[in-house]
């Protein structure tokens, strides 16, 4: 993967016991809505709009699921870091 693509993606694992439910989905969507470009959440081959709580929930991500977030604009790399921090901190749960 070249650096330009790598800088536009962030891979995370869901560690929360309850998986990715409505509250964490709302936190992700709130950050994604502030991006300059589209933010995508990808699980396996399915790609959804990360600014939509409903879209995020349709991925049905359980504990241990690996997902990737992708932005279209390099200026949104901070959005990826903020989303990554949510996962790292267990969404405060």
PyMOL Python script that loads the backbone (N, CA, C, O; Angstrom):
from pymol import cmd

cmd.read_pdbstr("""\
ATOM      1  N   UNK A   1       0.857  -1.175   0.000  1.00  0.00           N
ATOM      2  CA  UNK A   1       0.000   0.000   0.000  1.00  0.00           C
ATOM      3  C   UNK A   1       0.899   1.233   0.000  1.00  0.00           C
ATOM      4  O   UNK A   1       1.772   1.353   0.860  1.00  0.00           O
ATOM      5  N   UNK A   2       0.705   2.152  -0.947  1.00  0.00           N
ATOM      6  CA  UNK A   2       1.557   3.336  -0.956  1.00  0.00           C
ATOM      7  C   UNK A   2       1.125   4.306   0.144  1.00  0.00           C
ATOM      8  O   UNK A   2       0.007   4.225   0.654  1.00  0.00           O
ATOM      9  N   UNK A   3       2.033   5.228   0.505  1.00  0.00           N
ATOM     10  CA  UNK A   3       1.788   6.126   1.630  1.00  0.00           C
ATOM     11  C   UNK A   3       0.567   7.004   1.454  1.00  0.00           C
ATOM     12  O   UNK A   3      -0.105   7.313   2.438  1.00  0.00           O
ATOM     13  N   UNK A   4       0.253   7.421   0.223  1.00  0.00           N
ATOM     14  CA  UNK A   4      -0.899   8.295   0.021  1.00  0.00           C
ATOM     15  C   UNK A   4      -2.196   7.582   0.407  1.00  0.00           C
ATOM     16  O   UNK A   4      -3.102   8.201   0.964  1.00  0.00           O
ATOM     17  N   UNK A   5      -2.284   6.302   0.116  1.00  0.00           N
ATOM     18  CA  UNK A   5      -3.478   5.539   0.508  1.00  0.00           C
ATOM     19  C   UNK A   5      -3.436   5.217   1.988  1.00  0.00           C
ATOM     20  O   UNK A   5      -4.456   5.311   2.670  1.00  0.00           O
ATOM     21  N   UNK A   6      -2.272   4.838   2.497  1.00  0.00           N
ATOM     22  CA  UNK A   6      -2.133   4.491   3.912  1.00  0.00           C
ATOM     23  C   UNK A   6      -2.526   5.664   4.803  1.00  0.00           C
ATOM     24  O   UNK A   6      -3.160   5.461   5.839  1.00  0.00           O
ATOM     25  N   UNK A   7      -2.167   6.875   4.424  1.00  0.00           N
ATOM     26  CA  UNK A   7      -2.493   8.053   5.216  1.00  0.00           C
ATOM     27  C   UNK A   7      -3.978   8.390   5.181  1.00  0.00           C
ATOM     28  O   UNK A   7      -4.454   9.204   5.973  1.00  0.00           O
ATOM     29  N   UNK A   8      -4.704   7.767   4.269  1.00  0.00           N
ATOM     30  CA  UNK A   8      -6.129   8.034   4.144  1.00  0.00           C
ATOM     31  C   UNK A   8      -6.976   6.924   4.768  1.00  0.00           C
ATOM     32  O   UNK A   8      -8.202   6.947   4.657  1.00  0.00           O
ATOM     33  N   UNK A   9      -6.337   5.958   5.419  1.00  0.00           N
ATOM     34  CA  UNK A   9      -7.076   4.859   6.043  1.00  0.00           C
ATOM     35  C   UNK A   9      -6.600   4.627   7.470  1.00  0.00           C
ATOM     36  O   UNK A   9      -5.472   4.965   7.828  1.00  0.00           O
ATOM     37  N   UNK A  10      -7.477   4.048   8.272  1.00  0.00           N
ATOM     38  CA  UNK A  10      -7.162   3.689   9.652  1.00  0.00           C
ATOM     39  C   UNK A  10      -7.870   2.382   9.952  1.00  0.00           C
ATOM     40  O   UNK A  10      -9.095   2.302   9.852  1.00  0.00           O
ATOM     41  N   UNK A  11      -7.118   1.364  10.317  1.00  0.00           N
ATOM     42  CA  UNK A  11      -7.681   0.050  10.649  1.00  0.00           C
ATOM     43  C   UNK A  11      -7.769  -0.077  12.163  1.00  0.00           C
ATOM     44  O   UNK A  11      -6.815   0.230  12.878  1.00  0.00           O
ATOM     45  N   UNK A  12      -8.925  -0.533  12.647  1.00  0.00           N
ATOM     46  CA  UNK A  12      -9.147  -0.682  14.092  1.00  0.00           C
ATOM     47  C   UNK A  12      -9.874  -1.994  14.377  1.00  0.00           C
ATOM     48  O   UNK A  12     -10.516  -2.574  13.502  1.00  0.00           O
ATOM     49  N   UNK A  13      -9.756  -2.438  15.613  1.00  0.00           N
ATOM     50  CA  UNK A  13     -10.487  -3.617  16.089  1.00  0.00           C
ATOM     51  C   UNK A  13     -11.461  -3.176  17.164  1.00  0.00           C
ATOM     52  O   UNK A  13     -11.145  -2.322  17.993  1.00  0.00           O
ATOM     53  N   UNK A  14     -12.637  -3.760  17.144  1.00  0.00           N
ATOM     54  CA  UNK A  14     -13.652  -3.435  18.142  1.00  0.00           C
ATOM     55  C   UNK A  14     -13.392  -4.273  19.388  1.00  0.00           C
ATOM     56  O   UNK A  14     -13.408  -5.503  19.343  1.00  0.00           O
ATOM     57  N   UNK A  15     -13.154  -3.584  20.502  1.00  0.00           N
ATOM     58  CA  UNK A  15     -12.812  -4.249  21.752  1.00  0.00           C
ATOM     59  C   UNK A  15     -13.958  -4.252  22.774  1.00  0.00           C
ATOM     60  O   UNK A  15     -13.916  -4.991  23.758  1.00  0.00           O
ATOM     61  N   UNK A  16     -14.960  -3.438  22.538  1.00  0.00           N
ATOM     62  CA  UNK A  16     -16.070  -3.343  23.489  1.00  0.00           C
ATOM     63  C   UNK A  16     -16.859  -4.644  23.552  1.00  0.00           C
ATOM     64  O   UNK A  16     -17.139  -5.261  22.524  1.00  0.00           O
ATOM     65  N   UNK A  17     -17.210  -5.052  24.750  1.00  0.00           N
ATOM     66  CA  UNK A  17     -17.960  -6.295  24.958  1.00  0.00           C
ATOM     67  C   UNK A  17     -19.258  -6.324  24.158  1.00  0.00           C
ATOM     68  O   UNK A  17     -19.641  -7.369  23.633  1.00  0.00           O
ATOM     69  N   UNK A  18     -19.933  -5.188  24.065  1.00  0.00           N
ATOM     70  CA  UNK A  18     -21.218  -5.130  23.366  1.00  0.00           C
ATOM     71  C   UNK A  18     -21.069  -4.851  21.874  1.00  0.00           C
ATOM     72  O   UNK A  18     -22.067  -4.690  21.172  1.00  0.00           O
ATOM     73  N   UNK A  19     -19.838  -4.793  21.386  1.00  0.00           N
ATOM     74  CA  UNK A  19     -19.630  -4.500  19.978  1.00  0.00           C
ATOM     75  C   UNK A  19     -19.899  -3.040  19.687  1.00  0.00           C
ATOM     76  O   UNK A  19     -19.884  -2.203  20.589  1.00  0.00           O
ATOM     77  N   UNK A  20     -20.141  -2.742  18.444  1.00  0.00           N
ATOM     78  CA  UNK A  20     -20.371  -1.365  18.020  1.00  0.00           C
ATOM     79  C   UNK A  20     -21.877  -1.101  18.008  1.00  0.00           C
ATOM     80  O   UNK A  20     -22.560  -1.357  17.016  1.00  0.00           O
ATOM     81  N   UNK A  21     -22.376  -0.589  19.125  1.00  0.00           N
ATOM     82  CA  UNK A  21     -23.810  -0.323  19.268  1.00  0.00           C
ATOM     83  C   UNK A  21     -24.089   1.165  19.030  1.00  0.00           C
ATOM     84  O   UNK A  21     -23.212   1.892  18.564  1.00  0.00           O
ATOM     85  N   UNK A  22     -25.287   1.613  19.344  1.00  0.00           N
ATOM     86  CA  UNK A  22     -25.742   2.952  18.959  1.00  0.00           C
ATOM     87  C   UNK A  22     -24.899   4.092  19.525  1.00  0.00           C
ATOM     88  O   UNK A  22     -24.597   5.041  18.801  1.00  0.00           O
ATOM     89  N   UNK A  23     -24.515   4.024  20.790  1.00  0.00           N
ATOM     90  CA  UNK A  23     -23.760   5.144  21.368  1.00  0.00           C
ATOM     91  C   UNK A  23     -22.399   5.321  20.695  1.00  0.00           C
ATOM     92  O   UNK A  23     -22.072   6.437  20.293  1.00  0.00           O
ATOM     93  N   UNK A  24     -21.590   4.259  20.557  1.00  0.00           N
ATOM     94  CA  UNK A  24     -20.331   4.431  19.838  1.00  0.00           C
ATOM     95  C   UNK A  24     -20.537   4.848  18.374  1.00  0.00           C
ATOM     96  O   UNK A  24     -19.760   5.635  17.834  1.00  0.00           O
ATOM     97  N   UNK A  25     -21.576   4.322  17.745  1.00  0.00           N
ATOM     98  CA  UNK A  25     -21.861   4.696  16.358  1.00  0.00           C
ATOM     99  C   UNK A  25     -22.153   6.195  16.266  1.00  0.00           C
ATOM    100  O   UNK A  25     -21.736   6.853  15.313  1.00  0.00           O
ATOM    101  N   UNK A  26     -22.862   6.726  17.248  1.00  0.00           N
ATOM    102  CA  UNK A  26     -23.174   8.157  17.257  1.00  0.00           C
ATOM    103  C   UNK A  26     -21.908   8.994  17.438  1.00  0.00           C
ATOM    104  O   UNK A  26     -21.788  10.067  16.845  1.00  0.00           O
ATOM    105  N   UNK A  27     -20.971   8.518  18.244  1.00  0.00           N
ATOM    106  CA  UNK A  27     -19.711   9.240  18.444  1.00  0.00           C
ATOM    107  C   UNK A  27     -18.887   9.256  17.158  1.00  0.00           C
ATOM    108  O   UNK A  27     -18.299  10.278  16.804  1.00  0.00           O
ATOM    109  N   UNK A  28     -18.847   8.130  16.468  1.00  0.00           N
ATOM    110  CA  UNK A  28     -18.126   8.052  15.184  1.00  0.00           C
ATOM    111  C   UNK A  28     -18.773   8.986  14.168  1.00  0.00           C
ATOM    112  O   UNK A  28     -18.083   9.753  13.496  1.00  0.00           O
ATOM    113  N   UNK A  29     -20.082   8.922  14.059  1.00  0.00           N
ATOM    114  CA  UNK A  29     -20.805   9.741  13.083  1.00  0.00           C
ATOM    115  C   UNK A  29     -20.593  11.230  13.339  1.00  0.00           C
ATOM    116  O   UNK A  29     -20.446  12.010  12.397  1.00  0.00           O
ATOM    117  N   UNK A  30     -20.578  11.623  14.610  1.00  0.00           N
ATOM    118  CA  UNK A  30     -20.385  13.038  14.944  1.00  0.00           C
ATOM    119  C   UNK A  30     -19.031  13.540  14.461  1.00  0.00           C
ATOM    120  O   UNK A  30     -18.925  14.663  13.969  1.00  0.00           O
ATOM    121  N   UNK A  31     -18.003  12.721  14.596  1.00  0.00           N
ATOM    122  CA  UNK A  31     -16.676  13.107  14.110  1.00  0.00           C
ATOM    123  C   UNK A  31     -16.660  13.119  12.582  1.00  0.00           C
ATOM    124  O   UNK A  31     -16.142  14.054  11.973  1.00  0.00           O
ATOM    125  N   UNK A  32     -17.223  12.090  11.967  1.00  0.00           N
ATOM    126  CA  UNK A  32     -17.217  11.980  10.504  1.00  0.00           C
ATOM    127  C   UNK A  32     -17.975  13.137   9.846  1.00  0.00           C
ATOM    128  O   UNK A  32     -17.612  13.573   8.754  1.00  0.00           O
ATOM    129  N   UNK A  33     -19.006  13.624  10.497  1.00  0.00           N
ATOM    130  CA  UNK A  33     -19.793  14.722   9.933  1.00  0.00           C
ATOM    131  C   UNK A  33     -19.009  16.025   9.854  1.00  0.00           C
ATOM    132  O   UNK A  33     -19.390  16.929   9.111  1.00  0.00           O
ATOM    133  N   UNK A  34     -17.920  16.134  10.607  1.00  0.00           N
ATOM    134  CA  UNK A  34     -17.108  17.350  10.610  1.00  0.00           C
ATOM    135  C   UNK A  34     -15.989  17.312   9.566  1.00  0.00           C
ATOM    136  O   UNK A  34     -15.248  18.284   9.416  1.00  0.00           O
ATOM    137  N   UNK A  35     -15.864  16.213   8.857  1.00  0.00           N
ATOM    138  CA  UNK A  35     -14.807  16.065   7.855  1.00  0.00           C
ATOM    139  C   UNK A  35     -15.098  16.911   6.625  1.00  0.00           C
ATOM    140  O   UNK A  35     -16.251  17.222   6.325  1.00  0.00           O
ATOM    141  N   UNK A  36     -14.042  17.275   5.923  1.00  0.00           N
ATOM    142  CA  UNK A  36     -14.176  18.020   4.663  1.00  0.00           C
ATOM    143  C   UNK A  36     -14.617  17.112   3.524  1.00  0.00           C
ATOM    144  O   UNK A  36     -15.259  17.559   2.574  1.00  0.00           O
ATOM    145  N   UNK A  37     -14.270  15.841   3.628  1.00  0.00           N
ATOM    146  CA  UNK A  37     -14.600  14.872   2.581  1.00  0.00           C
ATOM    147  C   UNK A  37     -15.450  13.756   3.185  1.00  0.00           C
ATOM    148  O   UNK A  37     -15.749  13.755   4.380  1.00  0.00           O
ATOM    149  N   UNK A  38     -15.819  12.835   2.353  1.00  0.00           N
ATOM    150  CA  UNK A  38     -16.584  11.670   2.787  1.00  0.00           C
ATOM    151  C   UNK A  38     -15.690  10.788   3.659  1.00  0.00           C
ATOM    152  O   UNK A  38     -14.506  10.613   3.369  1.00  0.00           O
ATOM    153  N   UNK A  39     -16.264  10.238   4.724  1.00  0.00           N
ATOM    154  CA  UNK A  39     -15.573   9.271   5.574  1.00  0.00           C
ATOM    155  C   UNK A  39     -16.311   7.956   5.422  1.00  0.00           C
ATOM    156  O   UNK A  39     -17.527   7.891   5.605  1.00  0.00           O
ATOM    157  N   UNK A  40     -15.572   6.908   5.086  1.00  0.00           N
ATOM    158  CA  UNK A  40     -16.152   5.591   4.863  1.00  0.00           C
ATOM    159  C   UNK A  40     -15.738   4.638   5.972  1.00  0.00           C
ATOM    160  O   UNK A  40     -14.625   4.725   6.492  1.00  0.00           O
ATOM    161  N   UNK A  41     -16.625   3.738   6.329  1.00  0.00           N
ATOM    162  CA  UNK A  41     -16.322   2.649   7.254  1.00  0.00           C
ATOM    163  C   UNK A  41     -16.457   1.358   6.453  1.00  0.00           C
ATOM    164  O   UNK A  41     -17.474   1.124   5.801  1.00  0.00           O
ATOM    165  N   UNK A  42     -15.428   0.528   6.509  1.00  0.00           N
ATOM    166  CA  UNK A  42     -15.378  -0.666   5.658  1.00  0.00           C
ATOM    167  C   UNK A  42     -15.189  -1.904   6.525  1.00  0.00           C
ATOM    168  O   UNK A  42     -14.278  -1.971   7.350  1.00  0.00           O
ATOM    169  N   UNK A  43     -16.065  -2.878   6.323  1.00  0.00           N
ATOM    170  CA  UNK A  43     -15.952  -4.180   6.973  1.00  0.00           C
ATOM    171  C   UNK A  43     -16.020  -5.229   5.868  1.00  0.00           C
ATOM    172  O   UNK A  43     -17.009  -5.320   5.142  1.00  0.00           O
ATOM    173  N   UNK A  44     -14.963  -6.013   5.753  1.00  0.00           N
ATOM    174  CA  UNK A  44     -14.850  -6.966   4.651  1.00  0.00           C
ATOM    175  C   UNK A  44     -15.019  -6.206   3.338  1.00  0.00           C
ATOM    176  O   UNK A  44     -14.219  -5.317   3.045  1.00  0.00           O
ATOM    177  N   UNK A  45     -16.005  -6.521   2.564  1.00  0.00           N
ATOM    178  CA  UNK A  45     -16.217  -5.849   1.277  1.00  0.00           C
ATOM    179  C   UNK A  45     -17.315  -4.786   1.341  1.00  0.00           C
ATOM    180  O   UNK A  45     -17.609  -4.139   0.336  1.00  0.00           O
ATOM    181  N   UNK A  46     -17.915  -4.605   2.502  1.00  0.00           N
ATOM    182  CA  UNK A  46     -19.025  -3.657   2.629  1.00  0.00           C
ATOM    183  C   UNK A  46     -18.519  -2.300   3.099  1.00  0.00           C
ATOM    184  O   UNK A  46     -17.781  -2.207   4.079  1.00  0.00           O
ATOM    185  N   UNK A  47     -18.921  -1.253   2.391  1.00  0.00           N
ATOM    186  CA  UNK A  47     -18.458   0.111   2.641  1.00  0.00           C
ATOM    187  C   UNK A  47     -19.673   1.000   2.899  1.00  0.00           C
ATOM    188  O   UNK A  47     -20.587   1.061   2.077  1.00  0.00           O
ATOM    189  N   UNK A  48     -19.680   1.694   4.052  1.00  0.00           N
ATOM    190  CA  UNK A  48     -20.822   2.545   4.398  1.00  0.00           C
ATOM    191  C   UNK A  48     -20.341   3.946   4.781  1.00  0.00           C
ATOM    192  O   UNK A  48     -19.167   4.161   5.082  1.00  0.00           O
ATOM    193  N   UNK A  49     -21.266   4.874   4.759  1.00  0.00           N
ATOM    194  CA  UNK A  49     -21.019   6.263   5.132  1.00  0.00           C
ATOM    195  C   UNK A  49     -20.860   6.344   6.653  1.00  0.00           C
ATOM    196  O   UNK A  49     -21.802   6.058   7.392  1.00  0.00           O
ATOM    197  N   UNK A  50     -19.669   6.735   7.118  1.00  0.00           N
ATOM    198  CA  UNK A  50     -19.404   6.784   8.556  1.00  0.00           C
ATOM    199  C   UNK A  50     -20.075   7.967   9.250  1.00  0.00           C
ATOM    200  O   UNK A  50     -20.038   8.062  10.476  1.00  0.00           O
ATOM    201  N   UNK A  51     -20.682   8.861   8.487  1.00  0.00           N
ATOM    202  CA  UNK A  51     -21.400   9.968   9.122  1.00  0.00           C
ATOM    203  C   UNK A  51     -22.854   9.594   9.421  1.00  0.00           C
ATOM    204  O   UNK A  51     -23.615  10.413   9.935  1.00  0.00           O
ATOM    205  N   UNK A  52     -23.235   8.363   9.098  1.00  0.00           N
ATOM    206  CA  UNK A  52     -24.597   7.891   9.319  1.00  0.00           C
ATOM    207  C   UNK A  52     -24.618   6.792  10.383  1.00  0.00           C
ATOM    208  O   UNK A  52     -24.033   5.725  10.195  1.00  0.00           O
ATOM    209  N   UNK A  53     -25.287   7.058  11.484  1.00  0.00           N
ATOM    210  CA  UNK A  53     -25.393   6.069  12.560  1.00  0.00           C
ATOM    211  C   UNK A  53     -26.036   4.791  12.034  1.00  0.00           C
ATOM    212  O   UNK A  53     -25.562   3.694  12.332  1.00  0.00           O
ATOM    213  N   UNK A  54     -27.089   4.915  11.269  1.00  0.00           N
ATOM    214  CA  UNK A  54     -27.794   3.750  10.724  1.00  0.00           C
ATOM    215  C   UNK A  54     -26.872   2.928   9.830  1.00  0.00           C
ATOM    216  O   UNK A  54     -26.841   1.701   9.929  1.00  0.00           O
ATOM    217  N   UNK A  55     -26.119   3.602   8.953  1.00  0.00           N
ATOM    218  CA  UNK A  55     -25.192   2.880   8.078  1.00  0.00           C
ATOM    219  C   UNK A  55     -24.164   2.111   8.896  1.00  0.00           C
ATOM    220  O   UNK A  55     -23.868   0.955   8.593  1.00  0.00           O
ATOM    221  N   UNK A  56     -23.620   2.743   9.926  1.00  0.00           N
ATOM    222  CA  UNK A  56     -22.625   2.083  10.782  1.00  0.00           C
ATOM    223  C   UNK A  56     -23.230   0.841  11.425  1.00  0.00           C
ATOM    224  O   UNK A  56     -22.605  -0.219  11.444  1.00  0.00           O
ATOM    225  N   UNK A  57     -24.438   0.973  11.947  1.00  0.00           N
ATOM    226  CA  UNK A  57     -25.083  -0.151  12.638  1.00  0.00           C
ATOM    227  C   UNK A  57     -25.401  -1.305  11.691  1.00  0.00           C
ATOM    228  O   UNK A  57     -25.463  -2.456  12.123  1.00  0.00           O
ATOM    229  N   UNK A  58     -25.603  -1.014  10.407  1.00  0.00           N
ATOM    230  CA  UNK A  58     -25.911  -2.095   9.456  1.00  0.00           C
ATOM    231  C   UNK A  58     -24.743  -3.058   9.276  1.00  0.00           C
ATOM    232  O   UNK A  58     -24.934  -4.179   8.804  1.00  0.00           O
ATOM    233  N   UNK A  59     -23.543  -2.638   9.645  1.00  0.00           N
ATOM    234  CA  UNK A  59     -22.385  -3.525   9.527  1.00  0.00           C
ATOM    235  C   UNK A  59     -22.364  -4.597  10.616  1.00  0.00           C
ATOM    236  O   UNK A  59     -21.616  -5.568  10.508  1.00  0.00           O
ATOM    237  N   UNK A  60     -23.175  -4.433  11.663  1.00  0.00           N
ATOM    238  CA  UNK A  60     -23.308  -5.423  12.741  1.00  0.00           C
ATOM    239  C   UNK A  60     -21.945  -5.897  13.257  1.00  0.00           C
ATOM    240  O   UNK A  60     -21.622  -7.083  13.196  1.00  0.00           O
ATOM    241  N   UNK A  61     -21.165  -4.961  13.756  1.00  0.00           N
ATOM    242  CA  UNK A  61     -19.805  -5.255  14.206  1.00  0.00           C
ATOM    243  C   UNK A  61     -19.789  -5.712  15.661  1.00  0.00           C
ATOM    244  O   UNK A  61     -20.117  -4.949  16.569  1.00  0.00           O
ATOM    245  N   UNK A  62     -19.407  -6.950  15.864  1.00  0.00           N
ATOM    246  CA  UNK A  62     -19.286  -7.531  17.199  1.00  0.00           C
ATOM    247  C   UNK A  62     -17.874  -7.325  17.733  1.00  0.00           C
ATOM    248  O   UNK A  62     -16.984  -6.889  17.003  1.00  0.00           O
ATOM    249  N   UNK A  63     -17.676  -7.639  18.998  1.00  0.00           N
ATOM    250  CA  UNK A  63     -16.341  -7.565  19.597  1.00  0.00           C
ATOM    251  C   UNK A  63     -15.380  -8.421  18.763  1.00  0.00           C
ATOM    252  O   UNK A  63     -15.703  -9.547  18.382  1.00  0.00           O
ATOM    253  N   UNK A  64     -14.199  -7.868  18.488  1.00  0.00           N
ATOM    254  CA  UNK A  64     -13.194  -8.573  17.712  1.00  0.00           C
ATOM    255  C   UNK A  64     -13.237  -8.293  16.221  1.00  0.00           C
ATOM    256  O   UNK A  64     -12.329  -8.694  15.493  1.00  0.00           O
ATOM    257  N   UNK A  65     -14.267  -7.617  15.756  1.00  0.00           N
ATOM    258  CA  UNK A  65     -14.381  -7.283  14.336  1.00  0.00           C
ATOM    259  C   UNK A  65     -13.342  -6.233  13.956  1.00  0.00           C
ATOM    260  O   UNK A  65     -13.130  -5.265  14.686  1.00  0.00           O
ATOM    261  N   UNK A  66     -12.702  -6.430  12.819  1.00  0.00           N
ATOM    262  CA  UNK A  66     -11.759  -5.442  12.302  1.00  0.00           C
ATOM    263  C   UNK A  66     -12.455  -4.609  11.237  1.00  0.00           C
ATOM    264  O   UNK A  66     -13.080  -5.147  10.323  1.00  0.00           O
ATOM    265  N   UNK A  67     -12.344  -3.301  11.361  1.00  0.00           N
ATOM    266  CA  UNK A  67     -12.913  -2.391  10.374  1.00  0.00           C
ATOM    267  C   UNK A  67     -11.858  -1.376   9.953  1.00  0.00           C
ATOM    268  O   UNK A  67     -10.883  -1.134  10.664  1.00  0.00           O
ATOM    269  N   UNK A  68     -12.076  -0.795   8.794  1.00  0.00           N
ATOM    270  CA  UNK A  68     -11.178   0.233   8.277  1.00  0.00           C
ATOM    271  C   UNK A  68     -11.986   1.492   8.018  1.00  0.00           C
ATOM    272  O   UNK A  68     -13.097   1.437   7.491  1.00  0.00           O
ATOM    273  N   UNK A  69     -11.417   2.619   8.395  1.00  0.00           N
ATOM    274  CA  UNK A  69     -12.011   3.914   8.068  1.00  0.00           C
ATOM    275  C   UNK A  69     -11.168   4.541   6.982  1.00  0.00           C
ATOM    276  O   UNK A  69      -9.942   4.432   6.987  1.00  0.00           O
ATOM    277  N   UNK A  70     -11.837   5.204   6.044  1.00  0.00           N
ATOM    278  CA  UNK A  70     -11.146   5.806   4.914  1.00  0.00           C
ATOM    279  C   UNK A  70     -11.708   7.196   4.660  1.00  0.00           C
ATOM    280  O   UNK A  70     -12.921   7.400   4.692  1.00  0.00           O
ATOM    281  N   UNK A  71     -10.817   8.151   4.409  1.00  0.00           N
ATOM    282  CA  UNK A  71     -11.229   9.502   4.015  1.00  0.00           C
ATOM    283  C   UNK A  71     -10.780   9.742   2.593  1.00  0.00           C
ATOM    284  O   UNK A  71      -9.861   9.085   2.103  1.00  0.00           O
ATOM    285  N   UNK A  72     -11.427  10.682   1.931  1.00  0.00           N
ATOM    286  CA  UNK A  72     -11.106  10.981   0.537  1.00  0.00           C
ATOM    287  C   UNK A  72     -10.133  12.144   0.400  1.00  0.00           C
ATOM    288  O   UNK A  72      -9.533  12.326  -0.660  1.00  0.00           O
ATOM    289  N   UNK A  73      -9.969  12.929   1.452  1.00  0.00           N
ATOM    290  CA  UNK A  73      -9.133  14.129   1.401  1.00  0.00           C
ATOM    291  C   UNK A  73      -8.037  14.027   2.464  1.00  0.00           C
ATOM    292  O   UNK A  73      -8.347  13.802   3.634  1.00  0.00           O
ATOM    293  N   UNK A  74      -6.762  14.186   2.087  1.00  0.00           N
ATOM    294  CA  UNK A  74      -5.672  14.105   3.069  1.00  0.00           C
ATOM    295  C   UNK A  74      -5.817  15.091   4.228  1.00  0.00           C
ATOM    296  O   UNK A  74      -5.278  14.847   5.307  1.00  0.00           O
ATOM    297  N   UNK A  75      -6.525  16.185   4.028  1.00  0.00           N
ATOM    298  CA  UNK A  75      -6.706  17.146   5.123  1.00  0.00           C
ATOM    299  C   UNK A  75      -7.570  16.568   6.246  1.00  0.00           C
ATOM    300  O   UNK A  75      -7.651  17.154   7.325  1.00  0.00           O
ATOM    301  N   UNK A  76      -8.208  15.438   6.004  1.00  0.00           N
ATOM    302  CA  UNK A  76      -9.050  14.799   7.024  1.00  0.00           C
ATOM    303  C   UNK A  76      -8.319  13.696   7.797  1.00  0.00           C
ATOM    304  O   UNK A  76      -8.960  12.888   8.469  1.00  0.00           O
ATOM    305  N   UNK A  77      -6.993  13.656   7.711  1.00  0.00           N
ATOM    306  CA  UNK A  77      -6.267  12.619   8.447  1.00  0.00           C
ATOM    307  C   UNK A  77      -6.485  12.756   9.951  1.00  0.00           C
ATOM    308  O   UNK A  77      -6.430  11.761  10.673  1.00  0.00           O
ATOM    309  N   UNK A  78      -6.733  13.984  10.435  1.00  0.00           N
ATOM    310  CA  UNK A  78      -7.029  14.175  11.857  1.00  0.00           C
ATOM    311  C   UNK A  78      -8.340  13.504  12.245  1.00  0.00           C
ATOM    312  O   UNK A  78      -8.492  13.063  13.385  1.00  0.00           O
ATOM    313  N   UNK A  79      -9.278  13.421  11.323  1.00  0.00           N
ATOM    314  CA  UNK A  79     -10.549  12.734  11.573  1.00  0.00           C
ATOM    315  C   UNK A  79     -10.285  11.252  11.832  1.00  0.00           C
ATOM    316  O   UNK A  79     -10.875  10.656  12.733  1.00  0.00           O
ATOM    317  N   UNK A  80      -9.399  10.667  11.038  1.00  0.00           N
ATOM    318  CA  UNK A  80      -9.042   9.261  11.245  1.00  0.00           C
ATOM    319  C   UNK A  80      -8.400   9.065  12.609  1.00  0.00           C
ATOM    320  O   UNK A  80      -8.681   8.080  13.292  1.00  0.00           O
ATOM    321  N   UNK A  81      -7.546   9.989  13.010  1.00  0.00           N
ATOM    322  CA  UNK A  81      -6.896   9.874  14.321  1.00  0.00           C
ATOM    323  C   UNK A  81      -7.918   9.982  15.448  1.00  0.00           C
ATOM    324  O   UNK A  81      -7.846   9.236  16.425  1.00  0.00           O
ATOM    325  N   UNK A  82      -8.855  10.892  15.321  1.00  0.00           N
ATOM    326  CA  UNK A  82      -9.884  11.058  16.358  1.00  0.00           C
ATOM    327  C   UNK A  82     -10.761   9.816  16.455  1.00  0.00           C
ATOM    328  O   UNK A  82     -11.104   9.383  17.555  1.00  0.00           O
ATOM    329  N   UNK A  83     -11.124   9.242  15.316  1.00  0.00           N
ATOM    330  CA  UNK A  83     -11.917   8.007  15.329  1.00  0.00           C
ATOM    331  C   UNK A  83     -11.088   6.873  15.933  1.00  0.00           C
ATOM    332  O   UNK A  83     -11.595   6.093  16.740  1.00  0.00           O
ATOM    333  N   UNK A  84      -9.832   6.782  15.549  1.00  0.00           N
ATOM    334  CA  UNK A  84      -8.951   5.760  16.112  1.00  0.00           C
ATOM    335  C   UNK A  84      -8.831   5.879  17.628  1.00  0.00           C
ATOM    336  O   UNK A  84      -8.796   4.869  18.331  1.00  0.00           O
ATOM    337  N   UNK A  85      -8.768   7.101  18.131  1.00  0.00           N
ATOM    338  CA  UNK A  85      -8.696   7.327  19.579  1.00  0.00           C
ATOM    339  C   UNK A  85      -9.955   6.837  20.294  1.00  0.00           C
ATOM    340  O   UNK A  85      -9.881   6.328  21.412  1.00  0.00           O
ATOM    341  N   UNK A  86     -11.113   6.991  19.642  1.00  0.00           N
ATOM    342  CA  UNK A  86     -12.354   6.468  20.236  1.00  0.00           C
ATOM    343  C   UNK A  86     -12.229   4.971  20.482  1.00  0.00           C
ATOM    344  O   UNK A  86     -12.567   4.477  21.557  1.00  0.00           O
ATOM    345  N   UNK A  87     -11.742   4.260  19.478  1.00  0.00           N
ATOM    346  CA  UNK A  87     -11.593   2.809  19.593  1.00  0.00           C
ATOM    347  C   UNK A  87     -10.556   2.450  20.646  1.00  0.00           C
ATOM    348  O   UNK A  87     -10.761   1.541  21.450  1.00  0.00           O
ATOM    349  N   UNK A  88      -9.451   3.167  20.633  1.00  0.00           N
ATOM    350  CA  UNK A  88      -8.370   2.892  21.582  1.00  0.00           C
ATOM    351  C   UNK A  88      -8.832   3.096  23.022  1.00  0.00           C
ATOM    352  O   UNK A  88      -8.404   2.374  23.922  1.00  0.00           O
ATOM    353  N   UNK A  89      -9.700   4.073  23.238  1.00  0.00           N
ATOM    354  CA  UNK A  89     -10.191   4.366  24.581  1.00  0.00           C
ATOM    355  C   UNK A  89     -11.480   3.617  24.921  1.00  0.00           C
ATOM    356  O   UNK A  89     -12.107   3.887  25.946  1.00  0.00           O
ATOM    357  N   UNK A  90     -11.870   2.683  24.068  1.00  0.00           N
ATOM    358  CA  UNK A  90     -13.076   1.889  24.334  1.00  0.00           C
ATOM    359  C   UNK A  90     -14.345   2.707  24.385  1.00  0.00           C
ATOM    360  O   UNK A  90     -15.309   2.326  25.051  1.00  0.00           O
ATOM    361  N   UNK A  91     -14.355   3.843  23.679  1.00  0.00           N
ATOM    362  CA  UNK A  91     -15.529   4.739  23.635  1.00  0.00           C
ATOM    363  C   UNK A  91     -15.951   5.196  25.028  1.00  0.00           C
ATOM    364  O   UNK A  91     -17.104   5.572  25.237  1.00  0.00           O
ATOM    365  N   UNK A  92     -15.024   5.164  25.975  1.00  0.00           N
ATOM    366  CA  UNK A  92     -15.324   5.616  27.332  1.00  0.00           C
ATOM    367  C   UNK A  92     -16.216   4.674  28.109  1.00  0.00           C
ATOM    368  O   UNK A  92     -16.760   5.044  29.150  1.00  0.00           O
ATOM    369  N   UNK A  93     -16.371   3.459  27.613  1.00  0.00           N
ATOM    370  CA  UNK A  93     -17.241   2.493  28.303  1.00  0.00           C
ATOM    371  C   UNK A  93     -16.461   1.686  29.312  1.00  0.00           C
ATOM    372  O   UNK A  93     -17.028   0.826  29.986  1.00  0.00           O
TER     373      UNK A  93
END
""", "prot")
cmd.dss("prot")
cmd.show_as("cartoon", "prot")
cmd.util.cbc("prot")
cmd.orient("prot")
